[in-house]
């Protein structure tokens, strides 16, 4: 059975967030520790557009989370958590956040993107110029770096593509240089 068919069976061919029945597609939830059916939900084009483009968000559309947050599907719970936190400045989502219960693993997954974190406590990875670095960004080395254990020097001007962030240390990123996966200090890179 295809993933789409399984999601349609689980959701009764409705958007798992708002209940719409038109223009449904699979949405793979970012930072999912799961694979297969538990890493995706079936959503409508309106929900997908508002999830992916914050500028198009209509807070009243998301009142549907009052129902969908009680879903037994972990992916639906995660997206309800993330959207409620994204909207909490509206006032009404805070009441739903207070009622929402997620088990420890699902809560860790929901928090993996930083949605809902207080901006003042969120770990920020900044390059040498103070620009915010995100996972998947490309950076350039601003200094020759001796790579310990690999016996080579990463030259200044070397591009490091598709970096990943070290989540518990704002001064470290990871990337590949000369085929080696290395940890790089953020003060030695600039965003390109």
C-alpha positions, 0 to 999 in steps of 0.5 A: 500500500502506498504512503498516500493511500495509508495517510488517506485511510488514517485521515479519512481523506481529509486534511489532518489539521483543518479537515478540508477535503480538497487539494490534499498532499503529503507533508513530511514533518521537519526534524522527524525522528520517525520514518514512514507514516509517522513522519508525515501527515496529509494536509490541504494546500491552504495549510501547507502554504501557511506552514511554509510561508509565514507571511500568508498566515491567517490566524483564524484558519488555525482555530481548527487546531482546537480539534486536531491537537487531540489526534492520536497521530504523533505528526499531527500533534507535533504540527499542532504544537508548532503552529500554536506556538507560532501563533501564541501572540494572538492570545487564544492559542495560549489556552490550547497550548496549556491544554495540549499534552505530548509524551516526552519523545513527541515533545522533543520532536515538536521542539526540534525546530525551535518553534515556540522557544523564547527568542532570548534563550534560543541558541543562535549560530552567528558567523564572523559578521554576526549573520544568523546561520541556519542548517543547510546554509553555505559558508566560506572559511575566512582563515586557513584552518588546521584540521586535527586528526585529518592532517590537512589544512582547510584553506581560506576561501574554501566553500562549505556547503549544506552545513549542519548546526551543533544544537547544544553549542552556538560556536560550532557548525559541521560540514564537509571539507575535502571529503572530510566531515569536520566541526568548524568554529563559527567565528572562522566562517562567513555566510555566502 
